[in-house]
Amino acid sequence: MIGRAAGRATSPGEDPRMTSDNPVADRLLTDARKKTARLESPALAKAALIVGIVAVLASPISIAGWILGAIAVGLGVPGVQRPASAKQAKIAIVLGVAAILIGVFFFTWNIASRGA
């Protein structure tokens, strides 16, 4: 059975509502699908987790711990809002805060040891 959609003949397996007569609508639909795929991607949380691990390892060098810890927290906060990667993002935030605190400890210890 051949139907007609918007003055155009459709094949039997084609949905008459899903025609590509409108290139603007096709482009918008493609952009929306890309945005949805990007929002569901765990890449941001993975990046935050990697930076958080590096931040904890580098935190005895106080300024590196502060900077990398802040970056891990900054990447982790938007990652928490994505359901696919919320757990990884929360771990990254904890690691970032821990790196900042360890960096503060080593900075304070360094200052105290110089004064004594």
C-alpha positions as CSV (number, residue, x, y, z in Angstrom):
1,M,0.0,0.0,0.0
2,I,1.5,3.3,-1.0
3,G,0.5,6.4,0.9
4,R,1.0,10.1,0.4
5,A,2.6,12.5,2.9
6,A,2.8,16.2,2.2
7,G,2.2,15.6,-1.5
8,R,5.0,13.0,-1.7
9,A,4.6,9.3,-2.4
10,T,5.9,7.1,0.5
11,S,7.1,3.5,0.3
12,P,5.3,0.8,2.3
13,G,7.8,0.7,5.2
14,E,8.2,4.5,5.5
15,D,6.3,6.4,8.2
16,P,4.4,9.2,6.5
17,R,5.1,11.5,9.4
18,M,8.8,11.2,9.2
19,T,9.7,12.7,5.9
20,S,12.8,14.6,5.1
21,D,11.0,17.3,3.1
22,N,12.2,19.9,5.7
23,P,16.0,20.1,6.0
24,V,15.8,22.6,8.9
25,A,13.7,20.2,10.9
26,D,16.1,17.4,10.1
27,R,19.1,19.5,11.2
28,L,17.3,20.5,14.4
29,L,16.5,16.9,15.1
30,T,20.1,15.8,14.5
31,D,21.4,18.6,16.8
32,A,19.0,17.5,19.5
33,R,20.1,13.9,19.3
34,K,23.7,14.9,19.5
35,K,23.0,17.1,22.5
36,T,21.2,14.3,24.3
37,A,24.0,11.9,23.5
38,R,26.5,14.4,24.9
39,L,24.5,14.9,28.1
40,E,24.3,11.1,28.7
41,S,28.0,10.7,28.1
42,P,30.1,9.9,31.2
43,A,33.2,11.6,29.7
44,L,33.0,14.6,32.0
45,A,32.8,12.5,35.1
46,K,35.7,10.3,33.9
47,A,37.8,13.3,33.3
48,A,37.0,14.6,36.7
49,L,37.9,11.3,38.3
50,I,41.2,11.1,36.5
51,V,42.0,14.7,37.5
52,G,41.0,13.9,41.1
53,I,43.3,10.9,41.3
54,V,46.2,13.0,39.9
55,A,45.3,15.8,42.3
56,V,45.5,13.4,45.4
57,L,48.9,12.1,44.1
58,A,50.2,15.6,43.5
59,S,48.8,17.1,46.7
60,P,52.0,17.0,48.7
61,I,53.1,19.7,46.3
62,S,50.6,22.1,47.8
63,I,50.0,24.4,44.9
64,A,49.5,21.5,42.5
65,G,47.1,19.9,44.9
66,W,45.1,23.1,45.2
67,I,44.9,23.7,41.5
68,L,44.2,20.1,40.4
69,G,41.7,19.6,43.3
70,A,39.8,22.7,42.3
71,I,39.7,21.5,38.7
72,A,38.4,18.0,39.9
73,V,35.7,19.7,41.9
74,G,34.8,22.0,39.0
75,L,34.5,19.1,36.6
76,G,32.7,16.9,39.1
77,V,29.9,19.3,39.9
78,P,28.3,19.3,36.4
79,G,28.9,15.6,36.2
80,V,26.7,15.0,39.3
81,Q,23.8,16.4,37.3
82,R,24.1,13.7,34.7
83,P,22.5,10.4,35.9
84,A,24.8,8.2,33.9
85,S,27.9,9.4,35.7
86,A,26.8,10.8,39.1
87,K,28.7,8.2,41.1
88,Q,32.0,8.9,39.4
89,A,31.5,12.6,39.7
90,K,30.8,12.4,43.4
91,I,34.0,10.4,43.9
92,A,35.9,13.0,41.9
93,I,34.5,15.8,44.1
94,V,35.6,13.9,47.2
95,L,39.1,13.3,45.8
96,G,39.3,17.0,44.8
97,V,38.4,18.2,48.2
98,A,40.8,15.7,49.8
99,A,43.6,16.9,47.5
100,I,42.9,20.5,48.5
101,L,42.9,19.6,52.2
102,I,46.1,17.6,51.9
103,G,47.7,20.5,50.0
104,V,46.7,22.9,52.8
105,F,48.2,20.4,55.4
106,F,51.5,20.2,53.6
107,F,51.6,23.9,53.0
108,T,51.0,24.6,56.7
109,W,53.5,22.0,57.7
110,N,56.1,23.5,55.4
111,I,55.6,27.0,56.8
112,A,55.7,25.7,60.4
113,S,58.9,23.7,59.8
114,R,60.7,26.7,58.4
115,G,59.7,28.9,61.4
116,A,61.0,26.4,64.0
